[in-house]
Amino acid sequence: MLWVLCLLLQFYVLAIFGRVLLSWFPLNPDGAMATVTGFLYAVTDPVMKPVRRMLPAARFGGMALDFSPVIVIFGIFFLQRILRAFGIC
């Protein structure tokens, strides 16, 4: 039954990757992709916002890099590794 947790963690990583990829492209606010993007933001924001508050985006001239997705993904991978050590995943 705990394998569901591992599956949800994998889907969460995919949601973060989707959010990052969609943030690179301009979207029509009335389009279908705006709905998908809104869903991905709603799902990933509860975890990403606290990390973003602790580690603000790094500024490079007029550009800013947000490292919160990388940190959250590494955290999920670390959690999955712990779950594998206990034989859950």
Secondary structure, 3 states (H helix, E strand, C coil): CCHHHHHHHHHHHHHHHHHHHHHCCCCCCCCHHHHHHHHHHHHHHHHHHHHHHHCCCEEECCEEECCHHHHHHHHHHHHHHHHHHCCCC
